[in-house]
Amino acid sequence: MKKQFFDIPGFETWESVELLSKGWSTDKKYIVKTKMGETLLLRIASAEEFEQKKKEYEIICKYAKLGFEMSMPLSFGLCNSGEHAYMLLTWVAGEDL
């Protein structure tokens, strides 16, 4: 298990973390499987991008209230002893663009 994620709330409920090498952003993305069978999306960026990622998370929170199927926001903050910003979202299966 990735020790750099130990300080993300709920980390103790994760069963596996797998790097996802898809997508257009520069974020590192991971598929998280929880012990309860949930699948989550973890996005990691440099702490230097914290303010930009915070705005992104706030926009996702705003759109989540509109009621259409999308990755729902779960948590946002710093991890890896403050070296990275993280965004944890629900997983929505779909097709690549």
C-alpha positions in Angstrom: 0.0 0.0 0.0 1.2 3.5 -0.8 2.6 4.9 2.4 2.5 8.5 1.0 -1.3 8.4 1.4 -1.4 7.4 5.1 -2.6 10.8 6.1 -5.7 10.9 3.8 -8.8 10.4 6.0 -10.2 7.0 5.5 -6.9 5.5 4.3 -7.2 2.7 6.8 -10.3 1.4 5.0 -8.4 1.0 1.7 -7.6 -2.5 0.5 -5.6 -1.6 -2.7 -4.3 1.4 -4.6 -3.5 1.0 -8.3 -1.9 3.6 -10.6 -4.2 4.6 -13.5 -2.3 5.8 -16.5 -5.2 7.4 -18.4 -6.5 10.9 -18.6 -5.5 14.3 -19.9 -4.5 16.0 -16.6 -1.0 16.1 -15.1 -2.4 14.7 -11.9 -1.3 11.2 -10.9 -4.5 9.1 -10.7 -5.2 6.0 -8.7 -8.0 3.5 -8.5 -8.7 2.8 -4.8 -10.6 -0.3 -3.7 -11.9 -0.2 -0.2 -12.4 -3.1 2.2 -16.2 -2.5 1.8 -16.0 -3.1 -1.9 -16.2 0.5 -3.1 -14.1 1.8 -6.0 -12.8 5.4 -5.7 -10.7 7.7 -7.8 -7.7 9.4 -6.1 -6.1 12.3 -7.8 -2.7 13.6 -6.6 -1.0 16.9 -7.5 2.0 18.8 -6.2 1.3 20.9 -3.1 2.3 23.9 -5.2 -1.0 23.4 -7.1 -3.1 23.4 -3.9 -5.1 26.6 -4.6 -5.8 25.6 -8.2 -6.9 22.1 -7.2 -9.0 23.6 -4.4 -10.9 25.7 -6.9 -11.3 22.6 -9.1 -12.7 20.6 -6.1 -15.1 23.5 -5.3 -16.4 23.4 -8.9 -16.9 19.6 -8.7 -18.8 20.1 -5.4 -21.1 22.7 -7.1 -21.8 20.5 -10.1 -22.4 17.5 -7.8 -25.6 19.2 -6.7 -27.1 19.1 -10.2 -28.1 15.5 -10.0 -26.4 13.9 -13.0 -24.1 10.9 -12.9 -20.5 12.0 -12.2 -17.6 11.4 -9.9 -18.9 12.7 -6.6 -16.5 14.6 -4.3 -15.5 12.9 -1.0 -12.5 14.8 0.3 -9.7 17.2 -0.5 -6.6 18.4 1.2 -2.9 17.8 1.6 -1.2 14.4 2.0 2.3 12.9 2.1 3.2 15.2 5.0 2.1 18.3 3.0 4.0 17.5 -0.2 0.9 16.8 -2.3 -2.6 17.9 -2.8 -5.2 15.1 -3.1 -8.8 14.9 -4.3 -10.8 11.7 -3.5 -13.9 11.1 -5.7 -16.3 8.3 -6.2 -15.6 6.1 -9.3 -17.9 6.2 -12.3 -17.3 3.5 -14.9 -17.4 4.7 -18.5 -15.7 4.8 -21.8 -12.5 6.7 -22.6 -12.9 9.8 -24.8 
